[in-house]
Amino acid sequence: MSNTMQLTAQDFDPLGPKTRIFRRCLFVLYTGLLIYGLFRPAGPTNLFITSDKALHFLGFAGFAFTTRLAFARESAWKVWTLIILWAPLSEGLQHNIESTRQFSWLDICANFAGVAAGALCWWITLRLYQHWKTRQPQYRVG
């Protein structure tokens, strides 16, 4: 096999520029699903007593993670600030856009908790990524 056809672990960078389009497409898809879930006319069916809060938590955890993943090379302060602002703003807009939906402080708390969980997942992923990058063997040519 020729050297041009070989792919090593060093060639693959999950947070590099070659994966940016994929990461941003994932962000757009997830954000679209989150917006649909937040602003659809009828709320979700109650699977259990606090299932709405659980969905807010999971939705914003995934949103925070995919947003940071999509914009990994952008300023962390800017990205996290926008995510944190979107958490309460989305709940306020929910009632204004769809009058059948109700404003809930507990939903805002679930949104913030989801953002915190997404941030923790991002931090863990980043640490694992940095560990993986430093443990790659260095290949020498010649």
C-alpha positions as CSV (number, residue, x, y, z in Angstrom):
1,M,0.0,0.0,0.0
2,S,1.4,3.4,-0.9
3,N,2.1,6.1,1.7
4,T,-0.6,8.3,0.1
5,M,-3.3,5.7,0.8
6,Q,-2.4,5.1,4.5
7,L,-4.5,6.8,7.1
8,T,-3.0,7.1,10.5
9,A,-4.5,8.3,13.8
10,Q,-2.5,11.5,13.4
11,D,-4.4,12.3,10.2
12,F,-7.7,12.2,12.0
13,D,-8.6,15.2,14.1
14,P,-12.2,15.2,15.3
15,L,-12.1,18.9,16.2
16,G,-10.1,20.0,13.2
17,P,-11.2,21.9,10.1
18,K,-12.0,18.8,8.1
19,T,-14.9,17.9,10.4
20,R,-16.2,21.4,10.8
21,I,-19.0,21.0,8.2
22,F,-20.2,17.8,9.8
23,R,-20.1,19.3,13.3
24,R,-22.1,22.4,12.1
25,C,-24.6,20.2,10.3
26,L,-25.2,18.3,13.5
27,F,-25.7,21.6,15.3
28,V,-28.2,22.8,12.8
29,L,-30.1,19.5,12.9
30,Y,-30.2,19.4,16.7
31,T,-31.1,23.1,17.0
32,G,-34.0,22.6,14.6
33,L,-35.3,19.7,16.6
34,L,-35.0,21.7,19.9
35,I,-36.8,24.7,18.4
36,Y,-39.6,22.4,17.1
37,G,-39.9,20.8,20.5
38,L,-40.0,24.1,22.3
39,F,-42.4,25.9,20.0
40,R,-44.8,23.3,18.7
41,P,-48.5,23.9,19.5
42,A,-49.0,21.1,22.0
43,G,-46.6,20.2,24.8
44,P,-45.1,16.7,25.0
45,T,-47.2,13.9,26.4
46,N,-46.5,13.2,30.0
47,L,-44.6,9.9,30.2
48,F,-44.2,10.5,33.9
49,I,-44.8,13.3,36.4
50,T,-41.9,15.6,35.5
51,S,-41.2,14.3,31.9
52,D,-41.5,17.9,30.6
53,K,-38.7,19.0,32.8
54,A,-36.6,16.0,31.9
55,L,-37.1,16.8,28.2
56,H,-36.0,20.4,28.8
57,F,-32.9,19.1,30.7
58,L,-32.0,16.7,27.9
59,G,-32.8,19.1,25.1
60,F,-30.5,21.8,26.5
61,A,-27.8,19.4,27.5
62,G,-27.6,18.2,24.0
63,F,-27.9,21.8,22.6
64,A,-25.1,23.0,24.8
65,F,-22.8,20.1,23.8
66,T,-23.5,20.3,20.1
67,T,-23.2,24.1,20.0
68,R,-19.8,24.0,21.6
69,L,-18.8,21.1,19.4
70,A,-19.9,23.0,16.3
71,F,-18.0,26.1,17.4
72,A,-15.0,24.5,19.0
73,R,-12.6,27.0,17.6
74,E,-14.7,30.1,18.6
75,S,-14.3,32.0,21.8
76,A,-15.6,29.9,24.7
77,W,-17.0,33.0,26.5
78,K,-19.0,34.1,23.5
79,V,-20.4,30.6,22.8
80,W,-21.3,29.9,26.4
81,T,-22.8,33.3,26.9
82,L,-25.2,32.8,24.0
83,I,-26.1,29.3,25.2
84,I,-26.8,30.6,28.7
85,L,-28.9,33.5,27.3
86,W,-30.9,31.2,25.1
87,A,-32.0,29.0,28.1
88,P,-34.4,31.5,29.8
89,L,-35.2,33.4,26.5
90,S,-36.5,30.3,24.9
91,E,-39.0,29.7,27.7
92,G,-40.2,33.3,27.6
93,L,-40.6,33.2,23.8
94,Q,-42.5,29.8,24.1
95,H,-45.6,31.4,25.4
96,N,-45.4,34.5,23.1
97,I,-45.1,32.4,20.0
98,E,-47.5,29.7,20.9
99,S,-50.3,30.9,23.3
100,T,-51.3,27.4,24.3
101,R,-47.9,26.8,25.9
102,Q,-47.3,28.0,29.5
103,F,-44.4,29.9,31.0
104,S,-42.7,27.9,33.8
105,W,-39.8,28.8,36.1
106,L,-39.1,25.1,36.6
107,D,-38.6,24.7,32.8
108,I,-36.0,27.5,33.0
109,C,-34.2,25.7,35.9
110,A,-34.3,22.5,33.8
111,N,-32.8,24.4,30.9
112,F,-30.0,25.8,33.0
113,A,-29.3,22.4,34.5
114,G,-29.2,21.0,31.0
115,V,-26.7,23.6,30.0
116,A,-24.5,22.7,33.0
117,A,-24.7,19.0,32.1
118,G,-23.8,19.8,28.5
119,A,-20.9,21.9,29.7
120,L,-19.7,19.1,31.9
121,C,-20.0,16.6,28.9
122,W,-18.0,19.1,26.8
123,W,-15.3,19.5,29.4
124,I,-15.0,15.7,29.8
125,T,-14.8,15.3,26.0
126,L,-12.2,18.0,25.7
127,R,-10.0,16.4,28.4
128,L,-10.3,13.0,26.7
129,Y,-9.5,14.6,23.3
130,Q,-6.4,16.3,24.7
131,H,-5.3,13.1,26.3
132,W,-5.8,11.2,23.0
133,K,-3.9,13.9,21.1
134,T,-0.9,13.8,23.4
135,R,-0.7,10.0,23.5
136,Q,-0.5,9.6,19.7
137,P,2.8,8.1,18.6
138,Q,5.1,10.4,16.6
139,Y,6.0,9.0,13.3
140,R,9.2,10.0,11.7
141,V,9.9,10.0,8.0
142,G,13.3,9.1,6.7
